[in-house]
Amino acid sequence: MPKIKKKTRARPRKPKPLKPEFWKLRLYVAGQTPKSIRAFANLEVLCEKHLKGRYRIEVIDLLENPQMARGDQIVAVPTLVRDLPGPVRKIIGDLSNTERTLIGLALQPIV
């Protein structure tokens, strides 16, 4: 006579606590132009407000390191590249349009 297996209820798993996402941002600029300075200032304000303590900004000056533009296919400056969390996103300009920047970074849903 074959053994009959008892059905057991699966225990619900405890959800793992989510780690806050860490954001890796690269801002490509060409020297200390007013537009580049404005882009960095705007980016810092947005990050402090929406990503407090969960971001790193790397500023790459293409006048000093022009070869760095090839890796991210930079065609205009200033350009912000979001590496993490994926997928990679790019925003061109001084980031003064807050709503457009938040949508571009996927920090705000499209309305």
BELVENLIN-V929982 format. One record per backbone hydrogen bond with DSSP energy under -0.5 kcal/mol. NH is the residue of the N-H (numbers start at 1). CO is the residue of the C=O. Records with the same first field share a line. If there is no record, write none. Layout:
NH=CO + CO
//
This chain:
5=3
23=54
24=22 + 84
25=23 + 56
26=81
27=58
28=26 + 79
29=27 + 60
33=31
37=33
38=34
39=35
40=36
41=37
42=38
43=39
44=40
45=41
46=42
47=43
48=44
49=45
50=46
51=47
54=51
56=23
58=25 + 56
59=57
60=27 + 58
61=59
62=29 + 60
64=61
65=61
68=65
69=66
70=67
71=67
72=68
73=70
74=69
78=28
79=28
80=91
81=26
82=89
83=24 + 81
84=24
89=82
91=80
93=78
98=96
101=97
102=98
103=99
104=100
105=101
106=103
107=102
108=102
//
